[in-house]
Amino acid sequence: MTASLNPAAPHHLPAFITAPGETDTFMVVMAVFLVIAVMAVGLLFLRLHTLPERMAHRSHKLQFEIVAVLGLLALFTHMHIFWVAGLLLALIDI
């Protein structure tokens, strides 16, 4: 049996529409892009989140442990005041 095209269907289909049984390359590319984008945003978030701890560690501050605990509290409670307090504590000398 020959498959004929419906008269109401367009004769030229866009490139992103694949034939039955073929791999949808556009979907695969977008899935890879989505995974890479999520990983990049997560890495950026964690690097920004550990900024006070890295600043205190780099300058050998005495209050390094307090800054690290404030950073963990901010990470797990999503209360930004702990992060701001850790940043301020990392910037001052005791």
C-alpha positions, 0 to 999 in steps of 0.5 A: 500500500502506498502512503499518499499525502493528505491534500490538506497537508503542506507539501514542504514540512519544516526541518524540525519535523522528523519522519516516523522512526528517526531520531529527533536531533533538535530535541537531543541538542536542546536536551544537552543544552538544557543539562549544560545550562542547568549545571552552569547556573548551579555552579554559578550559584554555588560559587557566588554562595561560597564567596564570603568563605573563600574571602575569609580563607584567602586572607586567613581570618580568625573568624573563618569558621563562623563565616563558613557556618553562616554560609551553610546556614544561608544555603540550607535555610534560604535566609539571605541575612546569614549570607550578608552577615558572613560577607560582612564578617569576612570583610572586617578584621578582628 
